[in-house]
Amino acid sequence: MKKRSAREEKAIQTRGRLLQAAEDVFIEQGFVKTTISQIIKHAG
């Protein structure tokens, strides 16, 4: 199995943070009222 580069690992972590943030904001505000900016802000 090929070892992932540091860049690939960081991309995977970023994707995970964004997906978790999206889920959190969707739960709080609902899908329709959620913006990309809110997700990014929540992800830090």
Backbone bond lengths (Angstrom), bond angles and torsions (degrees), N, CA, C in turn:
res aa  C-N    CA-C-N  psi(-1)  N-CA   C-N-CA  omega(-1)  CA-C   N-CA-C  phi
1 M - - - 1.441 - - 1.531 109.08 -
2 K 1.319 115.91 137.53 1.460 121.85 -179.05 1.532 110.84 -75.79
3 K 1.317 116.01 135.05 1.457 121.20 177.76 1.525 108.88 -76.80
4 R 1.328 116.09 138.06 1.461 121.07 179.10 1.521 110.36 -77.25
5 S 1.315 114.93 145.55 1.460 119.93 176.28 1.531 108.96 -77.42
6 A 1.318 115.79 165.41 1.465 120.90 177.75 1.527 110.09 -59.68
7 R 1.308 116.25 -37.14 1.470 120.46 179.49 1.534 111.18 -64.68
8 E 1.327 116.20 -42.32 1.465 120.09 178.30 1.527 111.17 -64.46
9 E 1.316 116.83 -41.90 1.465 121.11 178.33 1.524 110.96 -61.49
10 K 1.330 116.15 -44.13 1.464 120.03 179.26 1.525 110.62 -62.83
11 A 1.324 117.34 -40.28 1.465 121.53 178.98 1.527 110.90 -62.78
12 I 1.320 116.76 -40.39 1.463 121.09 178.73 1.524 110.51 -64.73
13 Q 1.327 116.54 -42.95 1.466 120.78 179.04 1.528 111.12 -64.99
14 T 1.324 116.67 -41.68 1.462 121.00 179.53 1.523 110.25 -62.86
15 R 1.315 116.55 -45.39 1.465 121.02 178.56 1.530 110.38 -58.76
16 G 1.312 116.91 -43.57 1.458 120.94 179.07 1.516 112.27 -62.09
17 R 1.340 116.07 -43.68 1.469 120.08 178.25 1.522 111.15 -62.37
18 L 1.331 117.11 -42.64 1.463 120.84 -179.90 1.527 111.59 -65.68
19 L 1.319 116.92 -41.86 1.463 119.68 178.86 1.524 111.56 -65.33
20 Q 1.325 117.04 -40.74 1.460 120.16 178.13 1.523 110.61 -66.35
21 A 1.320 116.95 -42.02 1.462 120.95 178.37 1.522 110.43 -62.24
22 A 1.324 117.24 -42.66 1.465 120.91 178.77 1.525 110.21 -60.33
23 E 1.304 116.67 -45.61 1.467 120.08 178.81 1.525 111.04 -59.66
24 D 1.322 116.87 -45.59 1.466 121.27 -179.58 1.527 111.46 -60.74
25 V 1.331 116.54 -46.62 1.464 120.52 -177.47 1.531 110.19 -69.56
26 F 1.321 118.09 -38.03 1.468 120.56 177.10 1.523 110.39 -60.35
27 I 1.318 116.80 -41.56 1.462 120.79 179.27 1.526 110.22 -64.74
28 E 1.326 117.49 -42.59 1.465 122.03 -177.82 1.523 112.46 -69.66
29 Q 1.352 117.03 -43.86 1.459 120.36 -169.26 1.521 114.77 -116.27
30 G 1.307 117.02 -13.78 1.458 120.60 -174.33 1.517 110.23 89.64
31 F 1.319 115.09 155.31 1.462 121.04 -175.47 1.520 112.29 -62.57
32 V 1.325 117.00 -44.56 1.467 121.40 -173.47 1.528 112.12 -65.96
33 K 1.316 117.96 -35.37 1.470 121.70 -176.23 1.527 113.60 -87.93
34 T 1.303 117.95 -3.75 1.461 121.86 -176.86 1.521 111.23 -87.13
35 T 1.335 115.95 135.73 1.464 120.97 176.84 1.533 109.53 -112.06
36 I 1.311 114.60 160.24 1.465 120.28 176.39 1.525 109.91 -60.33
37 S 1.317 116.92 -40.23 1.471 121.25 179.50 1.522 111.44 -58.74
38 Q 1.317 117.22 -40.87 1.462 120.66 178.87 1.527 111.11 -65.05
39 I 1.314 116.24 -40.18 1.469 120.40 178.87 1.524 110.16 -63.79
40 I 1.323 116.45 -46.25 1.469 120.74 -179.79 1.523 110.67 -61.90
41 K 1.330 116.57 -44.37 1.462 120.67 179.71 1.528 110.25 -62.04
42 H 1.314 117.05 -42.61 1.464 121.51 -179.83 1.531 111.33 -65.88
43 A 1.328 116.52 -34.42 1.467 121.06 -179.54 1.524 111.76 -71.57
44 G 1.333 115.75 -22.82 1.463 120.18 179.56 1.470 110.20 82.60
